[in-house]
Amino acid sequence: MKATIVMRKKARSNGKYPLVLRVSHKGKARIITLQLEGKKSEWDSKASRFTPNHKFKDQNFSINRIEAKAKDIILKAEVDGEQLTLDDFVASFSNKVSSNSYELVHFIEQLIIDQKAIGKLGNAKAYKDTLNSLVSFAGDRIPFKEVTPLFLNNWELYLRKRGNNNGGIAFKMRELRSILNKAIERGYLQQTSYPFKKYKIAKLKHVPDKKALTSDEMRRIMELDLSNHPKLVEARDYFLFSFYTRGMNFVDMMLLKWTDIKDNKIIYKRSKTGTPFEIEILPPVSKLLDKQKKNKKTEYVFPILLKDGMSPMQIQNRRHKVLGRYNKKLSKIALLAGIDGKITSYAARHSFATILKNKGESVEMISELMGHQSPVITQAYLKSFPQKELDKAAKALLDI
């Protein structure tokens, strides 16, 4: 048995063409009318979808929902060993897909498709990771009505047993909250059933490991002899470049082009926030750029993206691969430099802020340098004062 959504050849009085579900079996077919219609120019008959997807995401979501219902009916009959007739299918399908019975997993799968279609691969990956965790916890049949505060509490307990800390759990909860908000917008979940009214993510307080290096530790990395470790040189170059360019993050370094360098300045927009930057090229940065220029092969400054014109998916995959390798190498560098604990690419950004703070720069100035919208954000980057300094400050009260 085969079920396909097709557009009828005859238009309605409004000029639009109705969509139907065509079910065929053993040379016979039945047509089920759907509450969907559109223009011929908007319909991709090969994909059985409206195009472009980002413009018709609600319609395409409904199509996915209908197809999932049809496939479930056919698959259930196969698993149960039943002979499914066309009349049986129509009878089962006539019990229309409702928002009460529709499942969370199918909804997230469509969101992932939508995010990929508009190039938001980071969001797609976050949704995918959340989906994998939910399926591992509760299986692949999760009706919206079962996602209750108790469900969230049990999922939290499940995640803790698997070694997740508060930060990791809060991240997954925020992703699920975003997903459920979208479900409410599209009518698949009622506000009265929204579980995050009672379950509060704020309780999952997380103290991030803000690994900011001291001036001495940065100096040790700069002066570290890597002649016996040539494979670590590139990682150190990336780290120092980031440090001397106001903590430029890895993605912006990856996307940095030679055309962004003009009149001894680096001019670019931060990919995360769109904040424009104009950074003077300091001597250490100039030396690093000269080094990269000798091996110039693409429009990009660093050999992270190996060729021009890569697709968003290729860029995402390359980013994930190189960043993981880069962070592993940084941990090896930290070990060789006698620095306790592991460091990651983001340590360059934290170190830039903290070292400037320790040199007497104001939080407001550091905030401006980093492109933050508020000094409150900057404060989160700044390393707390050492315990000895805090104790010394408190003892000042003894002199009153």
For each residue, the residues with C-beta under 8 A, 3 or more apart:
1: 23 24 25 74 84 86 89
2: 23 24 25
3: 21 22 23 67 70 71 74 89
4: 21 22 24 48
5: 19 20 21 22 34 48 63 66 67
6: 19 20 22 45 48
7: 17 18 19 38 40 43 45
8: 17 18 19 20
9: 17
10: 17
11: 14 15 16 17
12: 15 16 17 18 37
13:
14: 11 37
15: 11 12 39
16: 11 12 37 38 39
17: 7 8 9 10 11 12 37 38 39 40 43
18: 7 8 12 33 34 36 37
19: 5 6 7 8 34 36 37 38 63
20: 5 6 8 31 32 33 34
21: 3 4 5 31 32 34 66 70 93
22: 3 4 5 6 29 30 31 32
23: 1 2 3 29 30 31 32 70 86 89 90 93
24: 1 2 4 27 28 29 30
25: 1 2 28 29 84 85 86 89
26:
27: 24
28: 24 25 86
29: 22 23 24 25 86
30: 22 23 24 86 89 90
31: 20 21 22 23
32: 20 21 22 23 90 93
33: 18 20
34: 5 18 19 20 21 66
35:
36: 18 19 59 62 63
37: 12 14 16 17 18 19
38: 7 16 17 19 42 43 50 56 59
39: 15 16 17 42 43
40: 7 17 43
41:
42: 38 39 50 51 56
43: 7 17 38 39 40 49 50 51
44: 47 48 49 50 51
45: 6 7 48
46:
47: 44 51
48: 4 5 6 44 45 63 67
49: 43 44 53 56 60 63
50: 38 42 43 44 53 55 56 59 60 63
51: 42 43 44 47 56
52: 55 56 117
53: 49 50 56 57 60 113 114 117 118
54: 57 114 117 118
55: 50 52
56: 38 42 49 50 51 52 53 59 60
57: 53 54 60 61 114
58: 61 62 186
59: 36 38 50 56 62 63
60: 49 50 53 56 57 63 64 110
61: 57 58 64 65 107 110 114 186
62: 36 58 59 65 66
63: 5 19 36 48 49 50 59 60 66 67
64: 60 61 67 68 106 109 110 113
65: 61 62 68 69 97 102 106 110
66: 5 21 34 62 63 69 70 97
67: 3 5 48 63 64 70 71
68: 64 65 71 72 106
69: 65 66 72 73 93 97
70: 3 21 23 66 67 73 74 89 93
71: 3 67 68 74 75
72: 68 69 75 76
73: 69 70 76 77 84 89 92 93
74: 1 3 70 71 77 78 84 89
75: 71 72 78 79
76: 72 73 79 80
77: 73 74 80 82 83 84 88
78: 74 75 81
79: 75 76
80: 76 77
81: 78
82: 77 88
83: 77
84: 1 25 73 74 77 88 89
85: 25 88 89
86: 1 23 25 28 29 30 89 90
87: 90 91
88: 77 82 84 85 91 92
89: 1 3 23 25 30 70 73 74 84 85 86 92 93
90: 23 30 32 86 87 93 94
91: 87 88 94
92: 73 88 89 95
93: 21 23 32 69 70 73 89 90 96
94: 90 91
95: 92
96: 93
97: 65 66 69 101 102
98: 101 102
99: 102 144 187 188 189 190
100: 143 144 145
101: 97 98 143
102: 65 97 98 99 106 107 143 144 188
103: 106 107 141 142 143 144
104: 107 108 134 142 143 144 147 179 183
105: 108 109 131 134 135 140 141 142
106: 64 65 68 102 103 109 110
107: 61 102 103 104 110 111 144 179 182 183 188
108: 104 105 111 112 127 130 131 134 179
109: 64 105 106 112 113 131
110: 60 61 64 65 106 107 113 114
111: 107 108 114 115 127 179 182
112: 108 109 115 116 124 127 128 131
113: 53 64 109 110 116 117
114: 53 54 57 61 110 111 117 118
115: 111 112 118 120 121 123 124 127
116: 112 113 119 120 121 124 313
117: 52 53 54 113 114
118: 53 54 114 115
119: 116 312
120: 115 116 123 124
121: 115 116 124 125 312 313 316
122: 125 126 316
123: 115 120 126 127
124: 112 115 116 120 121 127 128
125: 121 122 128 129 316
126: 122 123 129 130 171 175
127: 108 111 112 115 123 124 130 131 175 179
128: 112 124 125 131 132
129: 125 126 132 133 172 175
130: 108 126 127 133 134 172 175 176 179
131: 105 108 109 112 127 128 134 135
132: 128 129 135 136
133: 129 130 136 137 155 159 172
134: 104 105 108 130 131 137 138 142 155 176
135: 105 131 132 138 139 140
136: 132 133
137: 133 134 154 155 158 159
138: 134 135 142 146 151 155
139: 135 142
140: 105 135
141: 103 105
142: 103 104 105 134 138 139 146 147
143: 100 101 102 103 104 146
144: 99 100 102 103 104 107 147 183 188 189 193
145: 100 193
146: 138 142 143 151
147: 104 142 144 151 152 176 180 193 195
148: 151 152 193 195
149: 152 153 195 198 199
150: 153 154
151: 138 146 147 148 154 155 195
152: 147 148 149 155 156 173 176 195 196 199
153: 149 150 156 157 199
154: 137 150 151 157 158
155: 133 134 137 138 151 152 158 159
156: 152 153 159 160 169 173 204
157: 153 154 160 161
158: 137 154 155 161 162
159: 133 137 155 156 162 164 168 169 172
160: 156 157 163 164 169
161: 157 158
162: 158 159
163: 160
164: 159 160 168 169 172
165: 168 169 206
166: 169 170 204 205 206
167: 170 171 204 206 208
168: 159 164 165 171 172
169: 156 159 160 164 165 166 172 173 204
170: 166 167 173 174 201 204 206
171: 126 167 168 174 175
172: 129 130 133 159 164 168 169 175 176
173: 152 156 169 170 176 177 199 201 204
174: 170 171 177 178 201
175: 126 127 129 130 171 172 178 179
176: 130 134 147 152 172 173 179 180
177: 173 174 180 181 196 201
178: 174 175 181 182
179: 104 107 108 111 127 130 175 176 182 183
180: 147 176 177 183 184 189 194 195 196
181: 177 178 184 185
182: 107 111 178 179 185 186
183: 104 107 144 179 180 186 188 189
184: 180 181 187 188 189 190 191 194
185: 181 182
186: 58 61 182 183
187: 99 184
188: 99 102 107 144 183 184
189: 99 144 180 183 184 193 194
190: 99 184 193 194
191: 184 194
192:
193: 144 145 147 148 189 190
194: 180 184 189 190 191 197
195: 147 148 149 151 152 180 198 199
196: 152 177 180 199 200 201
197: 194
198: 149 195
199: 149 152 153 173 195 196
200: 196 203
201: 170 173 174 177 196 204
202: 205
203: 200
204: 156 166 167 169 170 173 201
205: 166 202
206: 165 166 167 170
207:
208: 167
209: 341
210: 350 380 381 382 383
211: 341 342 343 344 346 347 350
212: 347 350 351 353 354 355 381 382 383
213: 217 218 221 339 343 347 350 351 354 355
214: 217 218 355 358
215: 218 219 355 358
216: 219 220
217: 213 214 220 221 337 339
218: 213 214 215 221 222 243 351 355
219: 215 216 222 223
220: 216 217 223 224 337 338 339
221: 213 217 218 224 236 239 240 333 334 337 339
222: 218 219 240
223: 219 220
224: 220 221 236 333 336 337
225: 228
226: 229 230 232 233 236 333 336
227: 230
228: 225
229: 226 232 233 332 336
230: 226 227 233
231: 234 329
232: 226 229 235 236 329 332 333 336
233: 226 229 230 236 237
234: 231 237 238 329
235: 232 238 239 326 329 330 333
236: 221 224 226 232 233 239 240 333
237: 233 234 240 241 288 291
238: 234 235 241 242 250 253 302 326 345
239: 221 235 236 242 243 330 333 345 347 348
240: 221 222 236 237 243 244 284 288 348
241: 237 238 244 245 248 253 285 288
242: 238 239 245 247 248 249 250 253 345 348 349 352
243: 218 239 240 247 348 351 352
244: 240 241 282 284 285
245: 241 242 248 266 279 285
246: 277 279 352 369 370 371
247: 242 243 348 349 350 351 352 353 370
248: 241 242 245 252 253 256 279 349
249: 242 252 253 270 271 272 345 346 349
250: 238 242 253 254 319 323 326 345
251: 254 255 271 272 319
252: 248 249 255 256 268 270 271
253: 238 241 242 248 249 250 256 301 302 304
254: 250 251 300 302 304 305 315 318 319 322
255: 251 252 268 271 300 305
256: 248 252 253 260 266 268 300 301 302
257: 260 299 300 301
258: 261 293 296 299 300 301
259: 262 299
260: 256 257 266 267 268 301
261: 258 265 266 267 281 289 301
262: 259 265 267
263:
264: 280 281 286
265: 261 262 278 279 280 281
266: 245 256 260 261 277 278 279 281 285
267: 260 261 262 276 277 278 279
268: 252 255 256 260 276 277
269: 274 275 276 277
270: 249 252 273 274 275 276 277 371
271: 249 251 252 255 274
272: 249 251
273: 270 371 373
274: 269 270 271
275: 269 270 371
276: 267 268 269 270
277: 246 266 267 268 269 270 371
278: 265 266 267
279: 245 246 248 265 266 267
280: 264 265
281: 261 264 265 266 285 286 289
282: 244 285 286
283: 286 287
284: 240 244 287 288
285: 241 244 245 266 281 282 288 289
286: 264 281 282 283 289 290
287: 283 284 290 291
288: 237 240 241 284 285 291 292
289: 261 281 285 286 292 293 301
290: 286 287 293 294
291: 237 287 288 294 295
292: 288 289 295 296 301 302 303
293: 258 289 290 296
294: 290 291
295: 291 292 303
296: 258 292 293
297: 303 306
298: 303 305 306 307 308
299: 257 258 259 308
300: 254 255 256 257 258 303 304 305 308
301: 253 256 257 258 260 261 289 292
302: 238 253 254 256 292
303: 292 295 297 298 300 306
304: 253 254 300 318 319 322
305: 254 255 298 300 308 310 315 318
306: 297 298 303 318
307: 298 310
308: 298 299 300 305
309:
310: 305 307 314 315 318
311: 314 315
312: 119 121 315 316
313: 116 121 316 317
314: 310 311 317 318
315: 254 305 310 311 312 318 319
316: 121 122 125 312 313 319 320
317: 313 314 320 321
318: 254 304 305 306 310 314 315 321 322
319: 250 251 254 304 315 316 322 323
320: 316 317 323 324
321: 317 318 324 325
322: 254 304 318 319 325 326
323: 250 319 320 326 327 345
324: 320 321 327 328
325: 321 322 328 329
326: 235 238 250 322 323 329 330 345
327: 323 324 330 331 342 344 345
328: 324 325 331 332
329: 231 232 234 235 325 326 332 333
330: 235 239 326 327 333 334 342 343 344 345 347
331: 327 328 334 335 342 343
332: 229 232 328 329 335 336
333: 221 224 226 232 235 236 239 329 330 336 337 343
334: 221 330 331 337 339 341 342 343
335: 331 332 338 339
336: 224 226 229 232 332 333
337: 217 220 221 224 333 334
338: 220 335
339: 213 217 220 221 334 335 343
340:
341: 209 211 334
342: 211 327 330 331 334
343: 211 213 330 331 333 334 339 347
344: 211 327 330 347
345: 238 239 242 249 250 323 326 327 330 348
346: 211 249 349 350
347: 211 212 213 239 330 343 344 350 351
348: 239 240 242 243 247 345 351 352
349: 242 247 248 249 346 352 353 370 381
350: 210 211 212 213 247 346 347 353 354 381 383
351: 212 213 218 243 247 347 348 354 355
352: 242 243 246 247 348 349 355 356 370
353: 212 247 349 350 356 357 366 370 378 381 382
354: 212 213 350 351 357 358 381 382 383
355: 212 213 214 215 218 351 352 358 359
356: 352 353 359 361 365 366 369
357: 353 354 360 361 363 366 382 383
358: 214 215 354 355
359: 355 356
360: 357
361: 356 357 365 366
362: 365 366
363: 357 366 367 375 378 379 382
364: 367 368 375
365: 356 361 362 368 369
366: 353 356 357 361 362 363 369 370 378 382
367: 363 364 370 372 374 375 377 378
368: 364 365 371 372
369: 246 356 365 366
370: 246 247 349 352 353 366 367 378 381
371: 246 270 273 275 277 368
372: 367 368 375 377 378
373: 273 377
374: 367 377 378
375: 363 364 367 372 378 379
376: 379 380
377: 367 372 373 374 380 381
378: 353 363 366 367 370 372 374 375 381 382
379: 363 375 376 382
380: 210 376 377
381: 210 212 349 350 353 354 370 377 378
382: 210 212 353 354 357 363 366 378 379
383: 210 212 350 354 357
384:
385: 389 390 393
386: 389 390
387: 390 391
388: 391 392
389: 385 386 392 393
390: 385 386 387 393 394
391: 387 388 394 395
392: 388 389 395 396
393: 385 389 390 396
394: 390 391 397
395: 391 392 398
396: 392 393 399
397: 394 400
398: 395
399: 396
400: 397
